[in-house]
Amino acid sequence: MSVEVRLPTLLRPHAGGAASVTAEGATVGDVFHGLIDRYPGLAGNLVDDAGQLHKFVNVYRNDDDIRYLDQLDTKVADGDVISVLPAVAGG
Amino acid sequence: MPGPDTEFTDPVLVLSGAQYRTIVAHCYDGLPDEACGLLAGPVGADGEPTGAVTAVYPCTNADASARTYTVDSRDLIRAMRDAESRQEDLVAVFHSHTHSDAYPSDTDVRQAMEPHWLYVLVSLRHAEPVLRTYRIRDGRVAECEVVVADS
């Protein structure tokens, strides 16, 4: 499946400044692993050491938060838009 | 209040009276927890907000805590798409400090992930609310002026 991944400001330098990249995969996890292979600077920002979605990142498949779907196992279809947004948080 | 020799950094945040009241009311409504929300407005070619605000989005604090906040992820995407529909961006997050001053905490500074945004703090510790605005970049805090236009 070929999808568009939209990156937040903070991660764009790791992808050569791109706000949006095309990627392949059957699931969001596949897509992210492919992206990390291509842009090693993204490692640790999308997926944590345990292979789970990073705590401080929100990921949406076409505006649905994947935490309410199948997390990184969420299947993707051709033309899906995966949006990555940092968590907006503080104290 | 900042004195005449206090240096503010760009931009000036401009709120209408109605926007100010919406923000403050949402903060009081959230008690005893911290409340949070987002602001949208125009950005320049450099990605920097102009300081104008076209929409206020009161959001759910997913932490439901008096000490921390996290903007609910569904509120975040909804607000972002709404701003994009007007060729605008999210430009700020506001949140309340229930018992401390309107200044970014260490947690606020550590978790500020948007270098282009304004960070609006509303303190509810005194009889009257205090709203102040900051840039948080590279771990450093710089205050921005806030103007509340007459409504």
gemmi code that builds the backbone of each chain (N, CA, C; Angstrom):
import gemmi

chains = {
    "A": [
        ("MET", (0.850, -1.189, 0.000), (0.000, 0.000, 0.000), (0.889, 1.244, 0.000)),
        ("SER", (0.514, 2.232, -0.778), (1.302, 3.459, -0.859), (0.545, 4.577, -0.160)),
        ("VAL", (1.171, 5.155, 0.851), (0.488, 6.172, 1.656), (1.332, 7.429, 1.738)),
        ("GLU", (0.683, 8.527, 2.143), (1.395, 9.780, 2.389), (1.556, 9.916, 3.893)),
        ("VAL", (2.755, 10.227, 4.345), (2.990, 10.456, 5.769), (3.314, 11.928, 5.962)),
        ("ARG", (2.510, 12.607, 6.776), (2.748, 14.026, 7.053), (3.507, 14.147, 8.371)),
        ("LEU", (4.609, 14.857, 8.316), (5.484, 14.975, 9.488), (5.342, 16.331, 10.165)),
        ("PRO", (5.440, 16.371, 11.493), (5.352, 17.652, 12.196), (6.669, 18.420, 12.059)),
        ("THR", (6.608, 19.697, 12.354), (7.770, 20.589, 12.214), (9.034, 19.995, 12.812)),
        ("LEU", (8.909, 19.469, 14.026), (10.092, 19.006, 14.756), (10.785, 17.828, 14.088)),
        ("LEU", (10.052, 17.020, 13.306), (10.657, 15.818, 12.712), (11.128, 16.045, 11.280)),
        ("ARG", (10.716, 17.168, 10.681), (11.057, 17.384, 9.267), (12.556, 17.408, 8.989)),
        ("PRO", (13.367, 17.987, 9.867), (14.823, 17.966, 9.593), (15.371, 16.547, 9.425)),
        ("HIS", (14.753, 15.552, 10.086), (15.228, 14.174, 9.959), (14.887, 13.571, 8.606)),
        ("ALA", (13.945, 14.198, 7.888), (13.524, 13.686, 6.579), (13.929, 14.672, 5.498)),
        ("GLY", (15.067, 15.296, 5.683), (15.563, 16.245, 4.684), (14.697, 17.470, 4.535)),
        ("GLY", (13.953, 17.806, 5.593), (13.132, 19.010, 5.544), (11.742, 18.797, 4.968)),
        ("ALA", (11.441, 17.575, 4.565), (10.137, 17.320, 3.929), (9.007, 17.361, 4.939)),
        ("ALA", (7.905, 18.013, 4.562), (6.710, 18.036, 5.406), (5.871, 16.787, 5.165)),
        ("SER", (6.105, 16.157, 4.022), (5.273, 15.025, 3.640), (6.110, 14.070, 2.799)),
        ("VAL", (6.035, 12.768, 3.078), (6.774, 11.776, 2.293), (5.834, 10.645, 1.899)),
        ("THR", (6.148, 9.990, 0.784), (5.369, 8.825, 0.369), (6.045, 7.595, 0.949)),
        ("ALA", (5.261, 6.631, 1.391), (5.833, 5.427, 1.996), (4.968, 4.215, 1.680)),
        ("GLU", (5.557, 3.038, 1.904), (4.860, 1.785, 1.592), (4.683, 0.964, 2.856)),
        ("GLY", (3.636, 0.141, 2.844), (3.480, -0.799, 3.954), (2.050, -1.285, 4.035)),
        ("ALA", (1.861, -2.391, 4.742), (0.517, -2.934, 4.913), (-0.143, -2.368, 6.174)),
        ("THR", (0.698, -2.011, 7.143), (0.198, -1.441, 8.395), (0.986, -0.167, 8.714)),
        ("VAL", (0.487, 0.578, 9.673), (1.195, 1.799, 10.097), (2.590, 1.434, 10.596)),
        ("GLY", (2.699, 0.335, 11.319), (4.000, -0.127, 11.819), (4.979, -0.389, 10.680)),
        ("ASP", (4.497, -1.080, 9.621), (5.351, -1.341, 8.445), (5.819, -0.032, 7.841)),
        ("VAL", (4.875, 0.887, 7.692), (5.192, 2.184, 7.086), (6.276, 2.883, 7.910)),
        ("PHE", (6.125, 2.872, 9.225), (7.095, 3.558, 10.080), (8.463, 2.878, 10.017)),
        ("HIS", (8.492, 1.554, 10.003), (9.794, 0.879, 9.950), (10.499, 1.187, 8.645)),
        ("GLY", (9.738, 1.255, 7.571), (10.314, 1.626, 6.284), (10.865, 3.048, 6.312)),
        ("LEU", (10.115, 3.943, 6.971), (10.561, 5.341, 7.054), (11.840, 5.449, 7.868)),
        ("ILE", (11.905, 4.693, 8.956), (13.089, 4.746, 9.820), (14.308, 4.183, 9.080)),
        ("ASP", (14.088, 3.159, 8.250), (15.195, 2.644, 7.422), (15.706, 3.729, 6.488)),
        ("ARG", (14.751, 4.462, 5.915), (15.108, 5.494, 4.945), (15.690, 6.733, 5.630)),
        ("TYR", (15.112, 7.093, 6.768), (15.539, 8.278, 7.523), (15.873, 7.873, 8.953)),
        ("PRO", (17.077, 7.388, 9.187), (17.431, 6.863, 10.515), (17.240, 7.874, 11.646)),
        ("GLY", (17.282, 9.172, 11.324), (17.070, 10.195, 12.346), (15.699, 10.136, 12.990)),
        ("LEU", (14.755, 9.454, 12.312), (13.406, 9.336, 12.871), (13.323, 8.269, 13.956)),
        ("ALA", (14.342, 7.419, 14.040), (14.335, 6.344, 15.036), (14.219, 6.960, 16.424)),
        ("GLY", (13.403, 6.357, 17.262), (13.242, 6.873, 18.615), (12.207, 7.972, 18.717)),
        ("ASN", (11.782, 8.529, 17.569), (10.760, 9.581, 17.603), (9.359, 9.051, 17.330)),
        ("LEU", (9.294, 7.980, 16.520), (7.984, 7.442, 16.156), (7.640, 6.210, 16.993)),
        ("VAL", (8.651, 5.392, 17.215), (8.460, 4.110, 17.883), (9.459, 4.036, 19.024)),
        ("ASP", (9.033, 3.573, 20.188), (9.976, 3.504, 21.313), (10.803, 2.219, 21.265)),
        ("ASP", (11.681, 2.060, 22.286), (12.602, 0.919, 22.301), (11.874, -0.419, 22.329)),
        ("ALA", (10.654, -0.397, 22.883), (9.890, -1.648, 22.971), (9.097, -1.912, 21.695)),
        ("GLY", (9.268, -1.035, 20.701), (8.561, -1.230, 19.439), (7.135, -0.733, 19.460)),
        ("GLN", (6.784, 0.024, 20.503), (5.424, 0.571, 20.587), (5.404, 2.009, 20.083)),
        ("LEU", (4.214, 2.488, 19.771), (4.054, 3.873, 19.366), (4.586, 4.785, 20.469)),
        ("HIS", (5.398, 5.767, 20.079), (5.996, 6.658, 21.060), (4.912, 7.394, 21.845)),
        ("LYS", (5.142, 7.475, 23.147), (4.160, 8.066, 24.066), (3.785, 9.514, 23.721)),
        ("PHE", (4.742, 10.264, 23.223), (4.506, 11.699, 23.044), (4.141, 12.061, 21.607)),
        ("VAL", (3.654, 11.062, 20.859), (3.308, 11.302, 19.462), (1.885, 10.799, 19.213)),
        ("ASN", (1.100, 11.584, 18.480), (-0.216, 11.128, 18.025), (-0.106, 10.765, 16.561)),
        ("VAL", (-0.691, 9.645, 16.189), (-0.668, 9.217, 14.787), (-2.090, 8.961, 14.325)),
        ("TYR", (-2.434, 9.537, 13.195), (-3.797, 9.425, 12.677), (-3.759, 8.788, 11.290)),
        ("ARG", (-4.675, 7.864, 11.063), (-4.889, 7.371, 9.699), (-6.144, 8.068, 9.206)),
        ("ASN", (-5.952, 8.985, 8.276), (-7.090, 9.768, 7.773), (-7.913, 10.372, 8.906)),
        ("ASP", (-7.240, 10.995, 9.839), (-7.894, 11.704, 10.943), (-8.433, 10.819, 12.061)),
        ("ASP", (-8.263, 9.496, 11.982), (-8.615, 8.617, 13.105), (-7.349, 8.294, 13.881)),
        ("ASP", (-7.345, 8.572, 15.174), (-6.205, 8.255, 16.034), (-6.012, 6.736, 16.066)),
        ("ILE", (-4.830, 6.270, 15.695), (-4.623, 4.818, 15.605), (-4.675, 4.129, 16.972)),
        ("ARG", (-4.559, 4.923, 18.052), (-4.694, 4.325, 19.382), (-6.120, 3.809, 19.595)),
        ("TYR", (-7.066, 4.320, 18.843), (-8.447, 3.844, 18.929), (-8.733, 2.805, 17.848)),
        ("LEU", (-7.765, 2.502, 17.024), (-7.906, 1.479, 15.987), (-7.041, 0.289, 16.429)),
        ("ASP", (-6.008, -0.035, 15.681), (-5.165, -1.178, 16.058), (-3.731, -0.795, 16.363)),
        ("GLN", (-3.526, 0.405, 16.867), (-2.171, 0.888, 17.165), (-1.307, 0.736, 15.916)),
        ("LEU", (-0.090, 0.258, 16.066), (0.805, 0.123, 14.914), (0.365, -0.980, 13.961)),
        ("ASP", (-0.553, -1.856, 14.403), (-1.068, -2.914, 13.521), (-2.204, -2.427, 12.642)),
        ("THR", (-2.566, -1.154, 12.773), (-3.651, -0.608, 11.957), (-3.306, -0.749, 10.482)),
        ("LYS", (-4.217, -1.375, 9.720), (-3.971, -1.577, 8.294), (-4.158, -0.252, 7.553)),
        ("VAL", (-3.408, -0.096, 6.486), (-3.541, 1.096, 5.662), (-3.918, 0.707, 4.243)),
        ("ALA", (-4.558, 1.637, 3.544), (-4.975, 1.410, 2.159), (-4.280, 2.426, 1.261)),
        ("ASP", (-4.208, 2.120, -0.016), (-3.620, 3.052, -0.987), (-4.246, 4.430, -0.847)),
        ("GLY", (-3.394, 5.432, -0.804), (-3.917, 6.787, -0.758), (-4.240, 7.296, 0.639)),
        ("ASP", (-4.094, 6.441, 1.661), (-4.326, 6.911, 3.029), (-3.312, 7.998, 3.371)),
        ("VAL", (-3.730, 8.904, 4.268), (-2.826, 9.935, 4.782), (-2.570, 9.634, 6.252)),
        ("ILE", (-1.312, 9.415, 6.582), (-0.915, 9.178, 7.968), (-0.353, 10.496, 8.501)),
        ("SER", (-1.012, 11.082, 9.485), (-0.540, 12.354, 10.044), (0.100, 12.098, 11.397)),
        ("VAL", (1.282, 12.650, 11.580), (2.012, 12.515, 12.852), (2.011, 13.882, 13.526)),
        ("LEU", (1.461, 13.960, 14.726), (1.437, 15.221, 15.466), (2.018, 15.002, 16.857)),
        ("PRO", (2.939, 15.849, 17.302), (3.439, 15.680, 18.663), (2.295, 15.858, 19.655)),
        ("ALA", (2.380, 15.148, 20.767), (1.409, 15.357, 21.837), (1.525, 16.803, 22.304)),
        ("VAL", (0.394, 17.409, 22.598), (0.391, 18.771, 23.131), (0.114, 18.627, 24.616)),
        ("ALA", (1.140, 18.825, 25.429), (1.021, 18.488, 26.840), (1.945, 19.335, 27.682)),
        ("GLY", (1.681, 19.311, 28.966), (2.532, 20.035, 29.898), (1.987, 19.852, 31.303)),
        ("GLY", (2.304, 20.803, 32.170), (1.849, 20.643, 33.545), (1.747, 21.963, 34.280)),
    ],
    "B": [
        ("MET", (2.881, 42.504, 37.004), (2.823, 43.031, 35.621), (4.242, 43.361, 35.176)),
        ("PRO", (4.563, 43.129, 33.907), (5.902, 43.483, 33.418), (6.097, 44.991, 33.494)),
        ("GLY", (7.329, 45.420, 33.780), (7.606, 46.855, 33.866), (7.944, 47.420, 32.504)),
        ("PRO", (8.169, 48.705, 32.430), (8.420, 49.356, 31.136), (9.709, 48.884, 30.490)),
        ("ASP", (10.638, 48.317, 31.280), (11.888, 47.873, 30.661), (11.884, 46.391, 30.359)),
        ("THR", (10.725, 45.727, 30.506), (10.646, 44.298, 30.164), (10.662, 44.144, 28.654)),
        ("GLU", (11.480, 43.210, 28.186), (11.528, 42.999, 26.739), (10.564, 41.890, 26.358)),
        ("PHE", (9.690, 42.181, 25.410), (8.807, 41.161, 24.879), (9.364, 40.665, 23.553)),
        ("THR", (9.049, 39.403, 23.242), (9.449, 38.876, 21.948), (8.219, 38.833, 21.036)),
        ("ASP", (8.451, 38.708, 19.723), (7.329, 38.669, 18.774), (6.565, 37.372, 18.892)),
        ("PRO", (5.329, 37.305, 18.460), (4.481, 38.424, 18.077), (3.671, 38.930, 19.268)),
        ("VAL", (2.855, 39.930, 19.056), (1.868, 40.341, 20.041), (0.632, 39.470, 19.828)),
        ("LEU", (0.165, 38.829, 20.899), (-1.057, 38.029, 20.789), (-2.253, 38.967, 20.940)),
        ("VAL", (-3.129, 38.965, 19.963), (-4.296, 39.842, 20.014), (-5.550, 38.988, 20.191)),
        ("LEU", (-6.258, 39.203, 21.259), (-7.503, 38.481, 21.521), (-8.655, 39.463, 21.586)),
        ("SER", (-9.810, 39.063, 21.068), (-11.006, 39.880, 21.284), (-11.481, 39.621, 22.715)),
        ("GLY", (-12.332, 40.501, 23.207), (-12.895, 40.291, 24.534), (-13.593, 38.949, 24.625)),
        ("ALA", (-14.328, 38.601, 23.585), (-15.061, 37.328, 23.579), (-14.113, 36.131, 23.611)),
        ("GLN", (-13.004, 36.212, 22.860), (-12.046, 35.109, 22.865), (-11.401, 34.959, 24.244)),
        ("TYR", (-11.041, 36.098, 24.831), (-10.438, 36.069, 26.166), (-11.398, 35.402, 27.160)),
        ("ARG", (-12.677, 35.793, 27.081), (-13.654, 35.235, 28.026), (-13.867, 33.738, 27.782)),
        ("THR", (-13.825, 33.312, 26.519), (-13.976, 31.885, 26.217), (-12.829, 31.085, 26.834)),
        ("ILE", (-11.610, 31.608, 26.674), (-10.435, 30.920, 27.217), (-10.533, 30.829, 28.740)),
        ("VAL", (-10.804, 31.955, 29.368), (-10.827, 31.986, 30.841), (-11.974, 31.135, 31.390)),
        ("ALA", (-13.142, 31.220, 30.752), (-14.290, 30.425, 31.216), (-13.974, 28.940, 31.150)),
        ("HIS", (-13.315, 28.513, 30.070), (-12.969, 27.101, 29.924), (-12.015, 26.668, 31.040)),
        ("CYS", (-11.121, 27.570, 31.415), (-10.177, 27.244, 32.493), (-10.913, 27.071, 33.823)),
        ("TYR", (-11.837, 27.968, 34.115), (-12.617, 27.821, 35.353), (-13.491, 26.578, 35.304)),
        ("ASP", (-14.077, 26.302, 34.134), (-14.922, 25.104, 33.984), (-14.147, 23.833, 34.266)),
        ("GLY", (-12.849, 23.842, 34.031), (-12.044, 22.640, 34.193), (-11.713, 22.303, 35.633)),
        ("LEU", (-11.874, 23.291, 36.537), (-11.518, 23.052, 37.939), (-12.247, 21.835, 38.488)),
        ("PRO", (-11.581, 21.053, 39.360), (-10.273, 21.267, 39.961), (-9.093, 20.870, 39.080)),
        ("ASP", (-9.347, 20.416, 37.859), (-8.248, 20.009, 36.987), (-7.720, 21.167, 36.164)),
        ("GLU", (-6.551, 20.944, 35.589), (-6.043, 21.890, 34.588), (-6.931, 21.763, 33.354)),
        ("ALA", (-7.167, 22.919, 32.707), (-7.912, 22.939, 31.449), (-6.942, 23.296, 30.332)),
        ("CYS", (-7.322, 22.951, 29.105), (-6.447, 23.266, 27.974), (-7.267, 23.506, 26.721)),
        ("GLY", (-6.633, 24.153, 25.760), (-7.304, 24.391, 24.494), (-6.305, 24.897, 23.474)),
        ("LEU", (-6.792, 25.099, 22.266), (-5.934, 25.494, 21.158), (-6.443, 26.781, 20.527)),
        ("LEU", (-5.539, 27.504, 19.895), (-5.905, 28.713, 19.148), (-5.423, 28.556, 17.715)),
        ("ALA", (-6.211, 29.056, 16.777), (-5.807, 29.040, 15.371), (-5.707, 30.456, 14.857)),
        ("GLY", (-4.887, 30.641, 13.846), (-4.749, 31.950, 13.241), (-3.850, 31.885, 12.024)),
        ("PRO", (-3.632, 33.034, 11.399), (-2.788, 33.080, 10.209), (-1.307, 32.960, 10.579)),
        ("VAL", (-0.538, 32.349, 9.662), (0.917, 32.310, 9.824), (1.542, 32.924, 8.582)),
        ("GLY", (2.732, 33.496, 8.764), (3.444, 34.087, 7.645), (4.148, 33.028, 6.817)),
        ("ALA", (4.826, 33.465, 5.773), (5.545, 32.544, 4.891), (6.630, 31.791, 5.660)),
        ("ASP", (7.097, 32.385, 6.756), (8.136, 31.737, 7.555), (7.559, 30.739, 8.560)),
        ("GLY", (6.232, 30.564, 8.524), (5.612, 29.624, 9.448), (5.348, 30.202, 10.820)),
        ("GLU", (5.680, 31.481, 10.995), (5.482, 32.096, 12.303), (4.087, 32.709, 12.409)),
        ("PRO", (3.411, 32.533, 13.558), (2.092, 33.155, 13.731), (2.197, 34.678, 13.691)),
        ("THR", (1.156, 35.321, 13.171), (1.152, 36.783, 13.150), (0.709, 37.346, 14.504)),
        ("GLY", (0.054, 36.516, 15.306), (-0.463, 36.980, 16.592), (-1.972, 37.166, 16.565)),
        ("ALA", (-2.547, 37.170, 15.370), (-4.003, 37.248, 15.255), (-4.596, 35.866, 15.544)),
        ("VAL", (-5.777, 35.857, 16.133), (-6.445, 34.592, 16.470), (-7.821, 34.574, 15.822)),
        ("THR", (-8.093, 33.545, 15.046), (-9.383, 33.461, 14.367), (-10.305, 32.418, 14.989)),
        ("ALA", (-9.760, 31.539, 15.812), (-10.622, 30.542, 16.447), (-10.018, 30.086, 17.772)),
        ("VAL", (-10.901, 29.850, 18.737), (-10.513, 29.287, 20.035), (-11.177, 27.921, 20.147)),
        ("TYR", (-10.406, 26.902, 20.449), (-10.933, 25.542, 20.587), (-10.740, 25.070, 22.015)),
        ("PRO", (-11.770, 25.164, 22.870), (-11.649, 24.554, 24.194), (-11.531, 23.043, 24.019)),
        ("CYS", (-10.566, 22.432, 24.662), (-10.314, 21.001, 24.470), (-10.464, 20.243, 25.786)),
        ("THR", (-10.503, 18.931, 25.656), (-10.525, 18.062, 26.833), (-9.093, 17.809, 27.293)),
        ("ASN", (-8.881, 17.897, 28.605), (-7.595, 17.502, 29.184), (-7.649, 15.992, 29.388)),
        ("ALA", (-6.994, 15.250, 28.531), (-7.048, 13.782, 28.590), (-6.437, 13.241, 29.884)),
        ("ASP", (-5.580, 14.056, 30.549), (-4.990, 13.602, 31.813), (-5.988, 13.712, 32.965)),
        ("ALA", (-6.985, 14.584, 32.813), (-7.961, 14.845, 33.892), (-7.226, 15.005, 35.232)),
        ("SER", (-6.267, 15.916, 35.245), (-5.369, 16.081, 36.391), (-5.262, 17.550, 36.769)),
        ("ALA", (-5.020, 17.799, 38.035), (-4.790, 19.171, 38.494), (-3.323, 19.573, 38.307)),
        ("ARG", (-2.485, 18.588, 37.897), (-1.044, 18.882, 37.804), (-0.514, 18.819, 36.368)),
        ("THR", (-1.170, 18.095, 35.518), (-0.689, 17.970, 34.137), (-1.860, 18.073, 33.162)),
        ("TYR", (-1.516, 18.368, 31.915), (-2.550, 18.345, 30.886), (-1.995, 17.669, 29.639)),
        ("THR", (-2.892, 17.058, 28.898), (-2.601, 16.590, 27.546), (-3.838, 16.919, 26.725)),
        ("VAL", (-3.670, 17.661, 25.641), (-4.808, 17.947, 24.763), (-5.266, 16.631, 24.141)),
        ("ASP", (-6.550, 16.306, 24.318), (-7.100, 15.067, 23.758), (-6.756, 14.981, 22.273)),
        ("SER", (-6.241, 13.837, 21.863), (-5.731, 13.686, 20.489), (-6.808, 13.932, 19.439)),
        ("ARG", (-8.054, 13.624, 19.771), (-9.137, 13.828, 18.790), (-9.476, 15.309, 18.668)),
        ("ASP", (-9.392, 16.050, 19.778), (-9.602, 17.503, 19.710), (-8.506, 18.142, 18.863)),
        ("LEU", (-7.298, 17.613, 19.004), (-6.149, 18.172, 18.294), (-6.322, 18.059, 16.775)),
        ("ILE", (-6.680, 16.892, 16.290), (-6.791, 16.719, 14.834), (-7.980, 17.516, 14.299)),
        ("ARG", (-9.045, 17.574, 15.062), (-10.231, 18.310, 14.631), (-9.917, 19.807, 14.512)),
        ("ALA", (-9.215, 20.327, 15.517), (-8.861, 21.755, 15.491), (-7.911, 22.046, 14.333)),
        ("MET", (-6.969, 21.129, 14.109), (-5.999, 21.345, 13.038), (-6.684, 21.385, 11.677)),
        ("ARG", (-7.593, 20.435, 11.444), (-8.283, 20.401, 10.149), (-9.155, 21.643, 9.969)),
        ("ASP", (-9.767, 22.099, 11.070), (-10.598, 23.298, 10.969), (-9.749, 24.497, 10.569)),
        ("ALA", (-8.586, 24.624, 11.201), (-7.688, 25.731, 10.860), (-7.230, 25.628, 9.405)),
        ("GLU", (-6.875, 24.417, 8.984), (-6.407, 24.209, 7.599), (-7.484, 24.565, 6.591)),
        ("SER", (-8.750, 24.357, 6.946), (-9.831, 24.658, 5.992), (-9.885, 26.150, 5.681)),
        ("ARG", (-9.252, 26.962, 6.525), (-9.190, 28.412, 6.281), (-7.790, 28.830, 5.846)),
        ("GLN", (-6.982, 27.843, 5.406), (-5.574, 28.115, 5.067), (-4.831, 28.747, 6.246)),
        ("GLU", (-5.196, 28.298, 7.436), (-4.507, 28.774, 8.636), (-3.897, 27.587, 9.371)),
        ("ASP", (-3.299, 27.860, 10.520), (-2.652, 26.814, 11.304), (-3.053, 26.954, 12.766)),
        ("LEU", (-2.791, 25.908, 13.534), (-2.837, 26.069, 14.984), (-1.628, 26.912, 15.355)),
        ("VAL", (-1.827, 27.894, 16.219), (-0.742, 28.819, 16.551), (-0.432, 28.865, 18.040)),
        ("ALA", (-1.297, 28.277, 18.859), (-1.051, 28.349, 20.297), (-1.818, 27.263, 21.027)),
        ("VAL", (-1.304, 26.926, 22.193), (-2.043, 26.111, 23.147), (-2.189, 26.949, 24.407)),
        ("PHE", (-3.365, 26.902, 25.015), (-3.513, 27.556, 26.316), (-3.804, 26.481, 27.357)),
        ("HIS", (-3.322, 26.701, 28.581), (-3.716, 25.817, 29.663), (-3.668, 26.569, 30.979)),
        ("SER", (-4.342, 26.042, 31.975), (-4.447, 26.739, 33.247), (-3.474, 26.161, 34.270)),
        ("HIS", (-3.056, 27.015, 35.163), (-2.356, 26.598, 36.382), (-3.315, 26.906, 37.514)),
        ("THR", (-3.774, 25.858, 38.186), (-4.830, 26.065, 39.167), (-4.323, 26.770, 40.415)),
        ("HIS", (-3.070, 26.524, 40.788), (-2.549, 27.082, 42.043), (-1.190, 27.749, 41.889)),
        ("SER", (-0.701, 27.848, 40.678), (0.593, 28.511, 40.511), (0.451, 29.644, 39.493)),
        ("ASP", (1.536, 30.365, 39.290), (1.477, 31.567, 38.464), (1.420, 31.244, 36.968)),
        ("ALA", (1.078, 32.271, 36.207), (0.960, 32.130, 34.750), (2.333, 32.200, 34.110)),
        ("TYR", (3.138, 31.195, 34.423), (4.486, 31.101, 33.871), (4.738, 29.625, 33.575)),
        ("PRO", (5.412, 29.307, 32.461), (5.629, 27.894, 32.119), (6.389, 27.143, 33.200)),
        ("SER", (5.857, 25.993, 33.586), (6.545, 25.134, 34.556), (7.685, 24.397, 33.848)),
        ("ASP", (8.522, 23.705, 34.643), (9.584, 22.890, 34.040), (8.993, 21.860, 33.082)),
        ("THR", (7.852, 21.282, 33.480), (7.171, 20.301, 32.617), (6.714, 20.958, 31.321)),
        ("ASP", (6.167, 22.168, 31.425), (5.728, 22.892, 30.232), (6.901, 23.099, 29.271)),
        ("VAL", (8.037, 23.498, 29.819), (9.199, 23.784, 28.967), (9.715, 22.502, 28.313)),
        ("ARG", (9.769, 21.447, 29.103), (10.295, 20.169, 28.619), (9.413, 19.586, 27.518)),
        ("GLN", (8.110, 19.804, 27.615), (7.184, 19.161, 26.689), (6.692, 20.080, 25.581)),
        ("ALA", (7.291, 21.260, 25.450), (6.896, 22.175, 24.377), (7.528, 21.710, 23.071)),
        ("MET", (6.708, 21.199, 22.166), (7.208, 20.546, 20.956), (7.007, 21.362, 19.676)),
        ("GLU", (6.402, 22.531, 19.795), (6.088, 23.302, 18.598), (6.841, 24.626, 18.630)),
        ("PRO", (7.962, 24.718, 17.933), (8.783, 25.941, 18.021), (8.082, 27.197, 17.488)),
        ("HIS", (7.048, 26.994, 16.635), (6.383, 28.183, 16.082), (5.225, 28.666, 16.941)),
        ("TRP", (4.839, 27.881, 17.933), (3.628, 28.237, 18.677), (3.862, 29.257, 19.777)),
        ("LEU", (2.714, 29.814, 20.226), (2.688, 30.588, 21.457), (2.136, 29.687, 22.548)),
        ("TYR", (2.626, 29.843, 23.731), (2.166, 29.060, 24.870), (1.494, 30.020, 25.843)),
        ("VAL", (0.185, 29.855, 25.979), (-0.626, 30.768, 26.786), (-0.909, 30.109, 28.131)),
        ("LEU", (-0.596, 30.824, 29.181), (-0.834, 30.327, 30.537), (-1.900, 31.165, 31.211)),
        ("VAL", (-2.834, 30.510, 31.876), (-3.869, 31.209, 32.622), (-3.764, 30.757, 34.076)),
        ("SER", (-3.458, 31.694, 34.960), (-3.367, 31.347, 36.376), (-4.675, 31.642, 37.077)),
        ("LEU", (-5.137, 30.668, 37.837), (-6.376, 30.821, 38.597), (-6.091, 30.946, 40.087)),
        ("ARG", (-4.826, 31.197, 40.443), (-4.505, 31.159, 41.875), (-5.035, 32.346, 42.651)),
        ("HIS", (-5.239, 33.474, 41.978), (-5.707, 34.678, 42.673), (-7.188, 34.900, 42.390)),
        ("ALA", (-7.724, 35.958, 42.975), (-9.156, 36.245, 42.807), (-9.493, 36.532, 41.349)),
        ("GLU", (-8.565, 37.179, 40.629), (-8.763, 37.473, 39.204), (-7.836, 36.588, 38.363)),
        ("PRO", (-8.308, 36.107, 37.201), (-7.435, 35.286, 36.355), (-6.303, 36.127, 35.768)),
        ("VAL", (-5.154, 35.504, 35.558), (-4.022, 36.180, 34.924), (-3.659, 35.388, 33.680)),
        ("LEU", (-3.648, 36.028, 32.508), (-3.311, 35.366, 31.249), (-2.027, 35.977, 30.712)),
        ("ARG", (-1.020, 35.143, 30.473), (0.247, 35.590, 29.892), (0.665, 34.613, 28.814)),
        ("THR", (1.501, 35.085, 27.917), (1.837, 34.312, 26.714), (3.344, 34.260, 26.508)),
        ("TYR", (3.818, 33.126, 26.023), (5.258, 32.921, 25.906), (5.614, 32.173, 24.633)),
        ("ARG", (6.849, 32.352, 24.198), (7.487, 31.443, 23.253), (8.350, 30.505, 24.092)),
        ("ILE", (8.392, 29.244, 23.718), (9.288, 28.295, 24.384), (10.106, 27.637, 23.288)),
        ("ARG", (11.365, 28.017, 23.172), (12.209, 27.501, 22.093), (13.572, 27.154, 22.653)),
        ("ASP", (14.063, 25.979, 22.293), (15.374, 25.512, 22.770), (15.460, 25.570, 24.284)),
        ("GLY", (14.359, 25.218, 24.944), (14.364, 25.189, 26.399), (14.346, 26.561, 27.053)),
        ("ARG", (14.205, 27.603, 26.245), (14.185, 28.958, 26.814), (12.808, 29.587, 26.655)),
        ("VAL", (12.433, 30.371, 27.648), (11.118, 31.006, 27.704), (11.272, 32.496, 27.445)),
        ("ALA", (10.468, 33.027, 26.542), (10.458, 34.480, 26.292), (9.001, 34.925, 26.256)),
        ("GLU", (8.702, 36.016, 26.937), (7.311, 36.449, 27.041), (6.896, 37.288, 25.842)),
        ("CYS", (5.642, 37.132, 25.445), (5.037, 37.946, 24.385), (3.972, 38.834, 25.005)),
        ("GLU", (3.788, 39.985, 24.406), (2.719, 40.866, 24.853), (1.365, 40.282, 24.484)),
        ("VAL", (0.365, 40.569, 25.303), (-1.005, 40.176, 24.988), (-1.855, 41.434, 24.986)),
        ("VAL", (-2.650, 41.596, 23.949), (-3.592, 42.715, 23.880), (-4.987, 42.134, 23.811)),
        ("VAL", (-5.846, 42.542, 24.726), (-7.243, 42.118, 24.662), (-8.035, 43.301, 24.155)),
        ("ALA", (-8.508, 43.186, 22.910), (-9.248, 44.291, 22.293), (-10.619, 44.394, 22.941)),
        ("ASP", (-11.146, 45.611, 22.975), (-12.482, 45.796, 23.533), (-13.496, 45.014, 22.726)),
        ("SER", (-14.462, 44.436, 23.416), (-15.459, 43.658, 22.664), (-16.717, 44.476, 22.449)),
    ],
}
model = gemmi.Model(1)
for chain_id, residues in chains.items():
    chain = gemmi.Chain(chain_id)
    for i, (resn, *xyz) in enumerate(residues, 1):
        res = gemmi.Residue()
        res.name, res.seqid = resn, gemmi.SeqId(i, " ")
        for name, pos in zip(("N", "CA", "C"), xyz):
            atom = gemmi.Atom()
            atom.name, atom.element = name, gemmi.Element(name[0])
            atom.pos, atom.b_iso = gemmi.Position(*pos), 0.0
            res.add_atom(atom)
        chain.add_residue(res)
    model.add_chain(chain)
structure = gemmi.Structure()
structure.add_model(model)
structure.setup_entities()
